[in-house]
Amino acid sequence: MPEAPAERLASAAWVARFWQVERSAPVPTASGAIRLAAVGTIAPRAVASPRLAGVFGAVGVTLAASEALDGPDELFARPDWQLALVLSPFKQQVASHCQELGPSATASGVVDTVIRANGRNVGLNTNTWAAQAALRALVGGDQVGEAVVLGTGSSTRSVVMALRREWPKAHVAILGRRPQEVARLAGACGVEAWSAGRPRPRVVVNTTTYGETDESEQAPFSLDLEAVLGPGTGYFDLNNRVGALPRLALAWGCTVMTGTFMQLTTDAIRASLAQGALDAAR
C-alpha cells in the first residue's frame, strides 16, 4: 500500500526535528547507491520490506544491496555497508561497537541505526523521534498526565525518552514481568515501576515483541492489561501488525495505533541519512 501524502508530510517534519537535535551526525561515504545491512530477529523481513525500499526511493536513494547478518560481530566485521538497521535484541549491544554516538543514543544507551562515516561507526537512536511522532498523533494534541510502558527491553528506553520529551510533566511508569528488572530499568530511566492503584493512564505503549509474529502470540500475554486499558485510553503498539493486543484494546474502547507510522518515520530519517551520503558523493 503506498504511503499517504499526509504521512509523508508528517515524516518530513520529524526528519527535520531529528536533524535539529542530532545535527552533528555525519553522513556515510557512498557513490551511486547505498549498501544496507541489518541485524536482529526480524532482520531478513526488515531489509526485504517494500515499504523501506519505497521510502528510500522517494528521496532518490537506490539500495545497491540489502543483507541480514547474524549479529553485531558479523556486522562490524563486514566492510561493505554504509547504513545498518539494528533490531531487537541487539540495540544495546551495538552501542559498544560504535566509535561515536548521537545525542539520543548517548542518553538512552540504545542504537537502532549505524552509519559508517570517515572510517567510523556512528550509532544513532532514530526510534525515539519516531515514537514521539506516533504518540503525538495518537493523542491528537491532548496533554498526558499518566503513561504506562509495557516491557523492559531496549525499546522501552526509547519510548520513555519520547514520552518525557513530549510531556515533561507526565508520570511515566514501566510494567513488566520481572519486578527486579522493572525496578532497575525504571531507576535508570528516571521513572517509576507501575503499581496497582495508580490512575488509569492516558497512554499505554507495548514495547514487547508479543504480537511481532503469529508465533509470538502462541502463549497468553503475561501482563494484566485490564488494570491499564479502558475506554478512551490511547494504546500504541510498536509492532506493525494488527495482532491480539491491538484487537483487544479496540474491543475495550481504546484508541489504537500500530507501529506502522513509527516505522515510516524511522525509515524516513534513515533515508535522509542515505540521501545525504549520495549528495556528498556527487
N, C-alpha and C positions, 0 to 999 in steps of 0.2 A: 504494500500500500504506500503511495507516495506521501511525502511529508507535506502537511498543510502549510499555506503561506503564513498563518498566524504562528505556527510552531517555528518556522524559520526566523521570523522576526523576534520572537521571544528568545530563541537560542542565540541570535546575533547580539542581543542586549547583554546576555550573560557572558558571552565570549569577551565583550568589551570590558565587563566588570572584572573578569578573570585577569585580563592584561593590566588593568589599573593597579591591582594588588601584586600580581606575580610578574610585574613588568621587567624584572631582572632576568627572567627565564630566557636563555639563549635559544636559538633555533639550530637544528642539526644541519650538517652539510649534506646536500643532496643535489643531484643533477638529473632532471628529466622525470624522475618518478621516485616514490618512497618505498623502501622495503620495510615491511611491518612484521613484528614478531609478537607473540603473546604467550603468557604462562598462566596456569590456573585450571580449575576443574572443568570449566566450560570454554577453555581457550579455542579448541577446534571450531566450536559453534560461533564464537565471537569473531574470529578472523574471516569466517566464511559468510558473515552476515551481509545480505544485500543492502540493509539499511546503512551499515557502516560504509560500504562502497558508495552508496548514494550520497551520503553526507560529504564524503571526501570529494567525490566527483562534482558536487555542486559548487565547490570553490576551486575547481580546476586541478585537483590533485589525483594523479594516477598511482595506483598501487602496483609496483613492479612485482612484488611477491608478498604473500602473507603466510606465515608459518606458525603453527602451535608447537611450542617446545615443552620439555618435561619439567623444568623448574628453573630457579634462579641461577644455579651453577651452569647449566647449559646455555641459558640466555646470555649471560655475561661472558661466556667463552666464545660466543659467536661474534665475528667482526662485521657481519654483512647487513645489519639492520640499522635504521635511523630512528625508528619510533617503536616503542614496545608497550603493549597493553598488559597490565598486571591485574589479575583477578584472584579471588579467594582460592587458596588460603595463604597467598604469598605477599599480601600488601604491606605487612610489617617487616617481613624477612628481607625484602628487596632494598629497603632503605639503607641497610649497612653496606650494600654493594655500590652505592652511588657516591661519587666524589662531591656532589653538591645537591642540596635540597632546596626547593622553593619554600616561600614563607608558610604556606598551608601545610605542606608536607613536614616541615620542621616542627610546627606547632602540634601536629597530630601524630607524628611518627608513622604516617600512612602514605604509601606511594601507590598510585594506580596507573601512572603513565611515566615512562622513562624516555628521555630524548638523549641522543648521542651527539654532542656538540664539541668541536675542538678537541676530540680525543677523550672527553669526559662524559660520564654517565650522570645525567641530571634527573633527579626524581621529583615528580610533581603530584599534587593531590588536586585533580580536577573534579572528583566526585563531590567534594563538599560544596562547590559552587553550583553544580548541577542539582544536588539535593536541595539547596536553598531555593533555587529557581522553582523546583517542583512543589516545595512546601508553600511558597508564596502563592503559587497558582491554586493549590488545593484549598486554602482558606479564604481566598478572594479578598485579601486586604484586611481581614479581621486581626485583632490582637490575640495573642495566645498567652494565656496565663499558666496553663499546665500542659506538659507534653511528656509522653512516655515512649521510650525507645526499647524495642524488644530485641534482645540479643547482646552478646558480649564480644563480638568479633571486631575486625578492623573497620568494617563499615559503620559500626556504632560510633566509633570515634569521629568519623567524617560527618555523620548526621548530627551528633551532639554539637560539633563546631558550627554546622549550618544553623541549627536552632538557636544557639547562643548569639550568633552574629545577626540573625534576622529579628529575634525577640530577646534582647539582652535581659529583660526583667522576668522572663518566663521561668517557672520552676520546672526543671527537666529531671526526669528520673529514668533509671535503667531497670528493666525487668528481664531476668534470665533464669536459667535452670539451676545454676550453681551459685549459691549465696556468696561464697568467698570470692568467686571470680567477679560477680556483680559489684561487690564492695570494693575490690581492687580497682576495677575499671572506673567506677563512679568517682573514687578518690582521685584517680589520675586525670579524669576529665573535669573535675571540679563541680560535679553534680551529685545527685542523691540516688540511693537504691530505693526502688519503689516499695512501698509498704501498704498493706491493707488499711483502708480508712481514709486514704487520700482522696481529694476531689476527683471526679471523673475528668480525664484530660480532654482538652480541645483537639489535640492531635496525638495519634498513635502511629509509630513508624516501625514496620517489621524489617529488620536488617538481617534476619536469619536466612539460611538457604532453604528453609521449608517453603516449598512452592516453586523452587527454581526449576525442578523437573517433576515429571509424574512419579518417578521413583522416590523422590524426597518426601512424598505425601503418603507413603505406604503405612506409616505408623501415625497415631493421633498426635496433634500438636501438643507439646508438653506444658504450655503456659496457660494460665486462666485468663482467657480473653473477656469473659463475661464481666470481670471486675473493671475492665478499662474501656470496653466498647459499648456504645449505645447510640440512640438517635441523635444525630447532629454531630457526632464525632467525625473528625477528618481522619481517615485511615489511609496511610501511604505505605505501599509495599514495594520494596526495592526490586523485587523480581518482576520481569517483564510480562510473564504470562499471567492470565487471569486464573489463578489457582483456587484452592479450597478456602484460604483465608480471605481474599477479597470477596468471594461469593458469600461467605459467612457474614462479613462486615456489611455487605449490601442488604442481606436479609435482616440484619439488626438495625437498619435505618441509618447507617453511616454514609458519609460522602467518601467515595473511594477513588484512589489514583494508583495505578500500577507504576512500574519503573520505566515505562517507555519514554516519557518526556524527559526524565532524568538521563536516560541513555542517549537520547538525541542531543541533549545539551553537552554531555560529556564528549560525545563524538564530534560535535561542532567545535569544541575547544581543541581537541586533538587535531582536527582538520586544519584549524588556524595555525597550529604549530608546524604542521607539514607544509602548508601553503607558504609560511614564512621561509621555510628551508628552500623551497623551489625558487621563491623570489630572490633570495640571497644568492643563489647559484647562477642566476641569469645575468 
